[in-house]
Amino acid sequence: MRQSSEPQVGLGAAVRARRMEPELDLTQRALAQRAGITVAHLSNLEAGRTNPTWGTMRKIADALDISLAELATRSELHGDAGDTE
């Protein structure tokens, strides 16, 4: 199975949707601060312009109060079907 270098648009959409849920209602700045990343990096991820590292995804998932597995599931629901050939 080959790993895609294309940005995973569904991942960014899942992060954005979760941070905007009423129980969290986080701005990009607030989520970036919680996750220890820059607002620019988060913005690029949410817009589907970049892929984060696993370490960054762990930080974001923790900041969103969900597991990496849950974030992956939400990513698939928002349009990422997984690796392509």
DOMAR-338183 format. One line per 10 residues: number of its first residue (from 1); their letters; for each residue x, y, z of C-alpha. Coordinates in steps of 0.1 Angstrom, whole numbers, plus 5000, padded with zeros to 4 digits. Example, Ala and Ser with C-alpha at 12.3 -4.5 7.8 and 13.67 -1.06 7.14 Angstrom:
2
1	as	5123:4955:5078 ~ 5137:4989:5071
% end
This chain:
85
1	mrqssepqvg	5000:5000:5000 ~ 5014:5034:4990 ~ 5011:5064:5012 ~ 4996:5094:4995 ~ 5015:5127:4996 ~ 4983:5146:4987 ~ 4968:5166:5015 ~ 4940:5148:5032 ~ 4911:5173:5028 ~ 4888:5153:5050
11	lgaavrarrm	4912:5154:5079 ~ 4912:5192:5079 ~ 4874:5193:5076 ~ 4871:5169:5105 ~ 4894:5190:5127 ~ 4875:5222:5118 ~ 4841:5205:5124 ~ 4852:5191:5158 ~ 4867:5224:5170 ~ 4834:5242:5161
21	epeldltqra	4811:5218:5180 ~ 4792:5236:5207 ~ 4809:5217:5235 ~ 4843:5230:5224 ~ 4835:5261:5202 ~ 4872:5269:5197 ~ 4888:5295:5174 ~ 4917:5284:5153 ~ 4939:5304:5177 ~ 4926:5287:5208
31	laqragitva	4930:5252:5192 ~ 4965:5260:5180 ~ 4975:5272:5215 ~ 4960:5241:5231 ~ 4979:5218:5206 ~ 5011:5238:5207 ~ 5012:5245:5170 ~ 5010:5278:5150 ~ 4977:5292:5138 ~ 4992:5292:5102
41	hlsnleagrt	4999:5255:5104 ~ 4964:5247:5117 ~ 4949:5270:5090 ~ 4968:5251:5063 ~ 4958:5217:5077 ~ 4921:5227:5079 ~ 4922:5241:5043 ~ 4937:5208:5030 ~ 4969:5225:5019 ~ 4992:5203:5041
51	nptwgtmrki	4995:5170:5059 ~ 5005:5170:5096 ~ 5029:5146:5112 ~ 5017:5119:5135 ~ 5030:5139:5164 ~ 5010:5169:5154 ~ 4979:5148:5149 ~ 4983:5134:5184 ~ 4985:5170:5198 ~ 4955:5181:5178
61	adaldislae	4934:5151:5188 ~ 4944:5157:5225 ~ 4934:5193:5222 ~ 4901:5183:5207 ~ 4895:5158:5235 ~ 4891:5129:5211 ~ 4913:5099:5202 ~ 4934:5095:5170 ~ 4910:5067:5160 ~ 4880:5089:5164
71	latrselhgd	4897:5117:5144 ~ 4905:5092:5116 ~ 4869:5080:5115 ~ 4857:5116:5113 ~ 4882:5123:5086 ~ 4868:5094:5065 ~ 4833:5107:5070 ~ 4844:5141:5057 ~ 4859:5127:5026 ~ 4892:5109:5031
81	agdte	4889:5074:5019 ~ 4924:5064:5028 ~ 4955:5056:5008 ~ 4954:5055:4971 ~ 4977:5039:4945
% end
